[in-house]
Structures are given as C-alpha cells and as structure tokens.
Amino acid sequence: MQAFHKAIKDYNIVGIFYGHTHARSVFQWDGRSTKDNAGIRVFNTDNASHFASDAQAFFYVESRGGKLLVREYQTKDRWQTGFWTPMSWSA
C-alpha cells in the first residue's frame, strides 16, 4: 500500500473509488493511515449491486469546470424506491 501511494502521490489524484466491502467509508489517505486529515480522498461504496440485501447504494460522480462532486444514491427496498443521502463531497 505504501508503494502504491508513493507511485501516485505526486499526481493530481482527486479520488480513489472502490467497493464491495458492505459499508460506506470516505476518508483521506496518506499512504499509512485512513484517519488522516490530508492526502488522497478515498471512496468506498456501500453494497453497490449486492442484490441479496435490501439496502444498497452507489456514488454519483460529476466532474465539471475543474470541480469534482460526489453524491450517494441509496435504496432500502431493493431499488423499488431510491433517494439521495444527505452526504456529498467536493474537490
């Protein structure tokens, strides 16, 4: 993990996205700790496309005019209905 961070830290990386860990987690990563206040923003989605669960979510990402907006869209009833969560992140 530290070698990966060293390889990308000098580039303009605005976010790393990954998922399938069954829990939303958004944090900044300095190559060592996930509890840092500086570093690359990391987005882990919550149960995206995990159809065995009623509750699922995915991130909506928009890049416009040099700005990045990330929002979360969620369901609690297997996509019978959906809604935007109150969380959003921008860079």
Secondary structure, DSSP 8 states (H G I E B T S, - for coil): -HHHHHHHTTS----EEE--SSS-EEEEE-SS-SSBSSSEEEEE-SSTT-TTSS-EEEEEEEEETTEEEEEEEEESSTTSS-EEEEEEEE-
